Amino acid sequence: MYASILWVVLLLAANAFFVAAEFALVKARGLRIAALAEKGDLRARLTVQILTHLEAYLAACQLGITMASLGLGWVGEPAVAALLEPLFHAIGLSDAVLHTVSFVAGFLIFSSLHIVVGEQVPKTLAIRKPEPVSLWTAYPLQAFFLLFYPLNWLLNRAARGMLTMLGVGETGHVEVFTGAELKNLIGASHQHGSLRKQTHDMLGGILDLAEVEVEEIMTHRKNMATLDADMPFTELVETVRHSPHTRFPLWRGNPDTIIGVLHAKDVLGRALGSDEAPSGEDIAEVAAPPWFIPETTSLQHQLLAFRQRREHLAIVVDEYGDIQGLVTLEDILEEIVG
């Protein structure tokens, strides 16, 4: 009797172990485990190896769960029924119904115990703390995997063969998320206190770059700080000196006729390096060629374009080529950081 109870406890523990190991490996984040492995954690190194061959180790977990469950079914229910028989006999049940009632009661009690202790508790624990559980189970799982390697290999190959017949190919344990899924992860991390609001907003801003167009953040043409190429040079210098901007669209004749982009350092350099005031033609010569972009350009595309061209300002035009405003690299960065 006591031997049977001991077997029940051991098999329940084994079942709980393999359930916890299975769910922890599926739920664990490989990047966190890899970071621990780089710091020299031996359990983390083994866990990285396990995650690399995840399907084989999940098959080992299933083998362990099956063996433990079969053992529990063989030993557990009769043991619980045997414990209950004296109790039912004491309350006056006849021998005709005693064994049936004991078996049914034993089945119900043992099944509940199996579900709660052997399944639900370890499963919930593994889902809530996947990395610690996967580290804790790494060495015992590796030992079981090696001990039953031939049988595990056979079962794993059989499963792969059936998946191949269904048109499902092999795949590595790589976590791939869509932009929407990443936003949900970032939002959940912020909600539960893992991310500060500033970091949450910044990451969200980066993910939104592909969905936002330059016309939504540009400086409207009415608010653009521009320079007339034909204005007196002294007036032009004073305008640049007192402006918070460093780059100015340069126009001639009409504010919609942009002929270049003038940098403040070029204007001030001319003012300090020459005794004679340069003419409008001279100022136009030091201006960079204007860069016109469609108003429908996404911020993601424009950010990459700024980086490739090593420029900081672009003139935004509509489908007819009419100037709508301007956008700068700083505008996009501000959209990211808030």
N, C-alpha and C positions, 0 to 999 in steps of 0.2 A: 504493500500500500504506500509506504513512505517513499519507496523507490519510484513508484509511478508519479507521485506528487513532485518529486525532484525532477523527473523527466519533463513533466508539464512546465515547470518553471524554466528549465533550460531551453526547451523548445520555444516557449513564448518569447524568451529573451532573444533567441536566434532569429525568430520571425520579425521581431521588432527591429533588430539590428539591420537586417537586409532591406526592410521597408525604408528605414531611415537613410541607409546608404543610397538606395535607388533614387529617392526623391531629392536628396541633398545634391547628388551628382547632376541631376537634370536641372536643378534650380541654381546651382552655384555659378558665380560669375568668374569666368576664367581669368580675367584681368587681375582681380583681387588675389587669386591664388598664385598667379604668376609673379605678382609683386612680392609676395611672401617668399616664394621660391628664390627670387633674386637676392633676398636678404639672407639666404642660407638655411631656411627652414626645410628640414628633411622631409617632413610630412607633406609640405606643400609641393616639393619636387615630385614626390610619388603621386600626389593628386593630379598634378599637371600631366604626368604620364598616363594616368587613368583616364583623364578627360580627353586625351589625344586618341585613345582607343575606347571611346565611350560605349559603343554598341556592344563590344565584347564583355565589358564589365557590367553593363545592364543585364546582359544574358546571365552572368554569374549571379547577380542579385535575384533574378527571377528563379534561377535554379535553387538558390538557398531558400527563398520564400516557399517554393513548392515542396522541397524536402521537409522543411519545418512544419508546414501545414499538414502534410500527409502524416508526419509523426505525431502531431497533436491530435489529429482525427483518430489515430490508432490507439494512442495512450490516454489522451485527455478525457474524452467523454466517458469511457468506462471507469476511470479513476474518480471523476466527480460523481457519477452515479453510485459507485460503491460507497462514497462518503455519505450520500444522502439516504441510502437504504436503511441504516439504523434509525434515523430520524423518522422516516415514514412508517417504519415498523412500530416505533414507540407510540405513534398516534392511532394505531389500530387498523392500518390498512391490511387487507387480506393478501395472502401470498399470490393470489390470482392476478391482482392489479399492481402489486408492489414493484415488480421489475419494470413494468411498462411506465408507471408514474416516475420511477427513479430515472429511467432512461430519458424520458421526455424532459424532466426537470434538469437533469444533467446536461442534456443537449442545449437547452435554452441558456442556462447559466454559463456553460463553457463557451458557447458561441458569442455571448455578450462579452465575456472576458477576452476572448480572442480578438474580437473587433476593436475593443477599446484599448487594451494593452498592446496587442500585437500589430494593430494597424493604425488606428486613428491617432493615438498619442505620438508615436514615432513619426508618422507622416506630417502632422502639424508642426512638430519640433523641427523637422528637416526643412519645411517650407519657410518657417520663421527665421531659422539660423542655418542656412545652407552651407556657408563656408566653414564655420566651426565643426559642424557635423561631418562634412566631407573629409576634413582633416582628421577627425577622431576615428573615423571608420576606415581610413586609407590602408593602414597596415594589416588589420584583420581581413579586410576584403581582398587584399593582395595575396595573403596566405591561402584563403579559400579558393581564389582564382587559380593559383598554381597547383593546389592539391587536386582540384577537379578539372584541370585544363583539358584533358582529352574529351570528356563529356561536354564541357562548356563549348569547346571548339566545334563539336559535332552539332550541338543545338544552334549555335550561332550561324554556322554555315547553312543549316536547314532553313533558318529564318531568312537569311539573305537570299537563298534560292527562291523562296516563295515571294519575297518582295520583288525580285527581278522578274518573275513571271507576271506580277501585277504592274510592271513598268515603273517601279520605284528604284532608282539607282542609289548607290552609296553616296553618303555625304559626310563631311567632317563636322565636328562640333564647333560651329562658328555661329555666333549670335549676330543676326542681321536685323536691323530695325528700319522701318520707313521713317520719314520726317515726322509724320503724325504720331507714330509710336514714341519717337524720341521726345516730342513735346509732352506727351502724357507722362513719360518717365521723369522728365525734368519737373513737371508740375507736381507729381506725386512726391518727389524728393524734397521740393520746397515746402510742400504742405506738411510733411512729417519732420521738417527741421534739418534735413541733411544738406540743403542748399540755402545760402543767404539770398535775400531778395535781389541784391545787385547781381549776383552770379546767375540767378534764375532769369532775370530780365535780359542779361547779356547773351546767354545761351539761346533764349527764345528769339532774340533779335537776329542772331546769326542764322537760325533756321528759317526765319521769315524773309531773308534777303531775296530768295528766288521768287517770292510771291509779291514783292513790293516793287513798283515801277518808279523811275526817277521823277516823274511828274508829281508824285505824291510827297516828295520831300524837297524838291528844288526851290530855289529862291525865285519868286515870280519876277518877270521882266520889269514890273513897276518898282520893285525893291532892289534891283541890281545896282551895285556901285560901279559905274562905268566912267571912262575918261574919253574926252573929245580930243582926237589927235591934233586938232588945230587950235586948241586953247593956248593962251600964253604959258610959256614954260614955268614961270614963277608960280602961276596959279595952279598948274598941274602938280608941281612939287609940294605946295602947301596942302593940296587935296590929299595927296598920298601920305604926307606926314601925319595928318590928323585923322586918318582913316584906320579902323581896326583891321582892315583887310590887307593882304599881301599881294594879291593878284587882281587885275582889273581888265575887263573886256575893253578893248580900244576901238572906237568907232570914228567914222568920218562922214560928215554930211548929214547923216541920219542915224539916230541911235540903233536902228535895226540893221545898219550896215556895219557889222563887226569885221574889222580888218586884222585883229590880232588880240593877244592877251599879254598885258604888260605886267612885269613883276616889279614890286616896289623897290627892290635892291638895284634894279637897272636904272630906274628913274633917279634915285638918290645917288647912285654911282656917277651918272652923268652930271648931276648938279655939283658934286664935289670935285670931279675930275676935269672940268672944263670951265674956262673963264667966260666963254660965250654961250648964250642960251641956245640950245639946239632947236632946230625947226621941227615942224610936225612930221616932215619926211624922215628926219633923223630919228625921232621917237618911234615911228612905225618900223624902222629898220631893226630896232632892238626888241621889238615885240615878237613873241612866239606865234606861229600860225594858229588860228582858231580851230578848235576841235568841236565839230557839231555831231550831236548824237540824237537819235529818235527819243521822243518822250515816253515811249513804251519799253525802253530798255530796263531790264530788271536790275536791282541793286547788286545782286550776285555777279551778273555779267559785267556791270560797270566797275565794280571793285576789282575784278580780275583785269579789266582793261586799263584802269589807272595804274595797276602794278606793272603790267607789261609795257606800257608807254612811258612810265615814269613821269606822269603828269598829275596835276592836282585839281584841274578845273576843266569843265566841259560845258559847252553851250547847248541847251536843250531846244530842239525844234520840233514842230508838229509835222504831219504828213505832207504839208505843202511847203515846208522849208521855212516857215515863219518862226521867229524866235519866241520861245515861251518862257525862258528863264535860264538859270545856270545851276549846276550841281558841282559840289567839290568833294574831294576825298574826305574832308572833315565832316561833311554832312552825312556820309554813309557811316563813318565811324561813330558819330553821335547817335545814329539810328540804332547801332549795335549796343553801345554802352548806356544809352538813355540820357 
